[in-house]
């Protein structure tokens, strides 16, 4: 978590080792799995077609009184890069995690050929446990309450769509030059090369500039005595760049990161203006008392509405007393791609609920631009 030296940022306290330590996965297998996705081929395809503009921003809906269609919020919405979605159950009851396909049918989020999802014991997420799910940007997931005795699904308590993180939406009146000139050969603005040996549940996070001016993204590096910002990437204004990932003018950038990592976004024209800080966190499932009250009311007032909520489904598999497995490993990437394929993407799950803190006018730290270890 952030050190005392970073208190002025107001960052939440998250611990990366819980979600990314070697106890979570077989690290060698995990890295081998990631390499087999051939991300370079996907990058070339997306660069040629401007596909990045069809990949949605991530979105979470907690305790929805009415379930939304997150898969078709705009015409042409499509899937993007593979990623990891870390979801944690902080509620008092077990839930079922489901993957929502294009037709709205829910499958197990862990084994996406299995439906109904509660017939897969691996889809159960018990209280005080988490799971890292391999997936693609643009995929949609539900968490539902679960009656273990009847093996019946209850209401949706969480909807989540993986995707890019929007930055600076509330900053539409920044001042900046007409041209966004790249500072070539300036070591203060060099990007960190991608890591080859990645920790468990390593997340490839896409950021999208929604402000009216270019922004710099800095990693907030903290230790016991200091708090410093290290330049990581520039978010330009061009939504149709030659290179959406590496081009200076591109409004999107991707960065490898972990739970607990925090980023400061500042006006590129005036870095003293802090637009937003974002800390990567798990998507957390909470208790939804309002939904419970709604179900109680439904039981009294209308059977038809209750059936719509619960969609009674028979048990199609033997539920076993399985201990919670915090991670899934060893799946074949090509199989995952086939199972999850909805348009031109594929596979299993990522995204993070974010802690946003918006301010405008914090002075930039004098110790900015110091070196940091690559992550």
C-alpha angles and dihedrals in degrees: 000000000000118000124238087259088067097051092111089069092058092223122175118248110251129162116215096196092067092062103027107031122120090255088072099063149352095274096200092052091045093055092045089052093051092049092055091063091077093221091178091066091049089049092054092048093049092046093053096047102035084237090157090080090063094053108097130226116259117264137186127193114192121201094353114201086199121028113236130213100243093170097066106034092132136017114272094016108167144173126265139183127354113260143155125259114205113202125180129194109222092160125102096247137057116258136199117238114214135183112223113217126206093270092054095250113138122228132178110288088220101042106026096194092063120093137203088041096219089066087072111077089200090064091066114102111194125208116281093018133104138200135206108216122195111227146130133266108267097036118130127219136184131202114205132185113252134213101210095191094054093027087228130147121238132194124319108263096178136025118189134179119191116223147108123330113242115223130198100004092152094050106084099138103059118135119234140153120271090245126056101209119193114231096229118207092004107140091206090069103042119126124234112251114243114269116247099200104052126191121239116291091011107180126218101207124193119208123200125199111232097166123099094246138044117278137203118223117213130187109230104228117194138179134165095290110020144044117203139169122228120195112244109164146343123238110208130185102251112110092181103045126158088245117025093188106041106016113112092222095050116119089214133062134172126218133180110236150150142227108285096030112129129202131198117208117203136178107270090214093049113018091187086077109086107202101180145339120215127192119193112235137166117267101255126212114213137185114276109205092170090060090049091052090048091053091048089053091048091054089058101038112033134011092192092061091046091054089050090053098047104030094202109238128183123232111265098179143031112272110216132195093256121171114236112275109208095200143024119221139173101039116145109252093216090051091049090050091052094047096049099034109132103152121342100325135064155181148060130327153314148134136109136231107238135222105219124194117181124198136148122211110028111147114247114250116259089224094061123134096034117149119269134187113266116254 
